[in-house]
Amino acid sequence: MHRFFIDRRQIRRDTALIEGEDAEHISKVLRLRRGDAVELCDGQGNDYEAVIKSVGKSGVEVRIEKSFPSQGEPGLKVVLYQAIPKSAKMDLIIQKCVELGVYRIIPVVTARTIVKLKDAEDEIHKVSRWQRIAKEAAKQSKRGIIPEVSLPVPFSQAVGQSPEMLRIFPWENERKVGLKGVFEATSGWKNGIAVMVGPEGGWEEREVEAAKEMGWNIVSLGPRILRTETVGVAILSAIMFYTGEMQWTAE
C-alpha cells in the first residue's frame, strides 16, 4: 500500500485532502483512482488507512477508514550530531539513520570539517535538500514522524546541547570505555540518547577535552577505524538492537 505524509490540519473527521507533489504523484505517476487504498501518516506518530474518494486539480480527497499509532516509530529518541562530510556522504547518513530510527539530525561544523558553507542562503539550500531526503526515507521506512534536519551549528555550540540525554562521543583513541559498557552502566534513557560523530579528519584533542568537560561519554567502537558515514549507522544499529527496537513486540 502506498504511503504518504499529510499535515494533520488537512484531516477533517473522516476525510483528508492530499495536496502538492504527493497528489501529483498519485494521479500522474501511480495513476491511483477512486476506490484505491492508501496509507497516511500525520507526522505526529499516527497512521491512517484510507480510500480515495476523488482525484482532482485541487488534490486527492480520501476517506479515512481506520487510525492507529505508527508501528515504525521507536520509543527512544536518538539525536545525531554529525560533522558535515564532503560530497554526498551526508545524503547517505541522513537516509540510513532515518531508516534506523533517528529522531533528529544536527549538522556540526568542527575544526577539521572540510565542507565550507558559503553563507546563510547556502545553509538553507543544503538543509532543505537534506530534509527532503529525510522525508523520503521516513516514507519508505514507515516512520511515524519526519525527523528534522536542523541548520548547521558550530562544535562549540553543539557540545553544550542535550545535557538531559545520555551523550555518546566516539573517539578512535579511546581504549578503555566501550559502547556496551556505557549502555550497561546507565540505568535509564527516558530522555533519549545523543551521539556526536566527528569529521573525516577526526577530532582535535581540544574538542575531545571540551566534550569530556561537558559530560559526554567518550567511547571506543573497537579496533577498526570507521568512516564518518559509517559511525552513526553503526551506533544507531547498536542502540536499536540493545533496546529491543529491532524486533516485533507482542500486541
BELGI-V42878 format. One record per helix or strand of 3 or more residues. SS is the DSSP state (~ for helix, > for strand). FROM is the first residue (numbers start at 1). TO is the last residue. Records with the same first field share a line. If there is no record, write none. Layout:
SS->FROM-TO / FROM-TO
This chain:
>->3-5 / 15-18 / 37-41 / 46-56 / 59-69 / 78-83 / 104-109 / 148-154 / 166-170 / 193-197 / 217-220
~->8-10 / 20-29 / 89-100 / 120-140 / 155-158 / 179-185 / 205-213 / 228-242
